[in-house]
């Protein structure tokens, strides 16, 4: 009888251990895609004076987060997402409550914030993936876009996406 109770206790313990949801990694749980512009004709320039597509990442946590080594793609079924370089952490680290703009221009030679991805104004996805290459941190699939009008999280309802006639890359949405 004692052996049966011990075995039952062991089995229940194992079931509890393996059925509990793994707690989310605090470093990435507060990192979000906040705003993007898929057709940048005259809105916002990068450091080279070019009007490139962009995606803004927001760090909602109280600690800085380095997104170097994470992945970005515009295709949900992408088996080779673009790895954000981890070679210059002072460029890829987002301060607590801060924003970071990633340029989707296929000009990686322009720096670590320039991705080997170009967004389609006809609609597609923006997807930020954890360093493991599989876990999606945040994503959005969007429809056809308007030139120089961004899409971002509604400041009064963070879970809702709206358009902005005046984009705010690197700053809170207004």
C-alpha positions in Angstrom: 0.0 0.0 0.0 2.9 2.4 0.9 4.6 1.7 -2.4 1.3 2.3 -4.3 0.9 5.7 -2.6 4.5 6.6 -3.3 4.1 5.7 -6.9 0.8 7.6 -7.2 2.5 10.7 -5.5 5.4 10.4 -8.0 3.1 10.2 -11.0 1.0 13.1 -9.8 4.2 15.2 -9.2 5.5 14.4 -12.7 2.1 15.2 -14.3 2.1 18.6 -12.5 5.7 19.3 -13.5 5.1 18.6 -17.2 1.7 20.1 -17.5 2.4 23.5 -16.0 2.9 26.2 -18.6 6.5 27.4 -18.6 6.7 30.9 -17.3 7.3 33.5 -20.0 10.9 34.9 -20.2 10.6 38.3 -18.5 13.2 39.7 -20.9 11.0 39.3 -23.9 7.5 39.3 -22.4 7.3 43.1 -22.6 8.8 43.6 -26.1 6.3 44.4 -28.8 6.0 45.5 -32.4 4.5 49.0 -31.9 4.3 50.6 -35.3 5.3 50.1 -38.9 5.3 51.8 -42.3 5.2 49.6 -45.3 5.2 52.3 -48.0 7.6 55.1 -47.1 7.7 57.6 -49.9 8.2 60.9 -48.1 7.6 60.3 -44.4 10.6 59.4 -42.5 14.3 59.1 -43.4 16.9 56.8 -42.1 20.4 58.0 -41.1 21.4 57.8 -44.9 18.5 60.1 -46.0 16.6 57.3 -47.5 12.8 56.7 -47.3 12.8 53.0 -46.3 10.1 50.8 -44.8 10.4 50.4 -41.1 9.2 48.6 -38.0 9.3 50.1 -34.5 9.9 47.8 -31.5 8.7 48.9 -28.1 10.2 47.8 -24.8 7.4 48.0 -22.2 9.5 46.6 -19.4 11.4 48.4 -16.7 14.8 47.0 -17.9 16.7 47.4 -21.1 16.4 44.6 -23.6 18.8 43.7 -26.3 17.1 42.3 -29.4 20.4 41.4 -31.1 20.2 37.7 -31.9 16.4 37.7 -32.3 14.8 37.2 -35.7 12.5 39.2 -37.9 10.5 38.1 -40.9 7.5 39.2 -43.0 6.3 35.7 -43.8 4.7 33.4 -41.2 6.0 30.2 -42.9 9.6 31.6 -43.3 12.0 28.8 -42.6 15.0 31.2 -42.7 14.0 34.4 -40.9 16.5 37.3 -40.8 18.7 37.2 -37.6 19.1 40.7 -36.2 22.9 41.1 -35.7 24.1 40.8 -32.1 27.5 42.3 -32.8 26.8 45.9 -31.6 24.6 45.6 -28.5 24.6 49.4 -27.9 22.7 49.7 -31.2 20.2 46.8 -30.7 19.4 47.4 -27.0 16.1 49.1 -26.3 16.1 51.1 -23.0 13.3 50.5 -20.5 10.1 52.1 -21.9 12.0 52.9 -25.1 11.6 52.4 -28.8 13.9 51.1 -31.6 13.4 51.5 -35.3 14.4 48.7 -37.6 14.8 49.6 -41.3 13.3 47.1 -43.7 15.3 48.0 -46.7 17.5 45.0 -47.7 20.5 47.2 -47.1 22.3 45.3 -44.2 25.6 46.9 -45.2 24.1 50.2 -43.8 24.2 48.8 -40.2 22.7 46.4 -37.8 19.3 48.2 -37.8 18.9 47.6 -41.5 17.3 44.3 -42.1 17.4 41.9 -45.1 13.6 42.3 -45.4 11.4 44.7 -47.4 7.8 45.1 -46.4 5.0 44.8 -49.0 2.4 47.6 -49.2 0.0 45.1 -50.6 -0.2 43.4 -47.1 1.8 40.7 -45.4 3.1 40.2 -41.8 5.6 41.6 -39.4 7.0 39.0 -37.0 9.5 39.3 -34.2 11.0 35.9 -33.2 13.0 35.0 -30.1 16.6 33.9 -30.2 15.6 30.2 -30.4 14.4 30.9 -33.9 10.9 29.5 -33.2 9.1 31.3 -30.4 7.1 34.3 -31.8 7.5 37.3 -29.5 5.0 39.5 -31.4 3.4 39.5 -34.8 0.8 41.2 -36.9 -0.7 40.3 -40.3 -1.8 43.4 -42.2 -3.8 44.3 -45.3 -2.9 46.7 -48.1 -1.3 49.9 -46.8 -1.5 53.6 -47.8 1.7 55.5 -48.7 3.2 57.4 -45.8 0.5 56.3 -43.3 1.8 54.0 -40.6 -0.1 51.4 -38.6 0.5 51.1 -34.9 -0.9 50.2 -31.5 -3.7 52.5 -30.3 -2.3 54.6 -27.4 -5.7 54.3 -25.6 -6.1 50.6 -26.3 -2.7 48.8 -26.6 -4.2 45.7 -28.1 -5.9 47.5 -31.0 -4.1 48.6 -34.2 -5.0 51.8 -36.0 -3.5 54.0 -38.7 -1.5 57.2 -38.2 -1.4 59.9 -40.8 1.6 61.3 -38.9 3.9 58.4 -38.1 6.0 58.5 -34.9 9.0 56.2 -35.4 11.1 56.1 -32.2 8.4 57.8 -30.1 5.1 57.0 -28.5 2.2 56.7 -30.8 -0.1 59.7 -30.9 
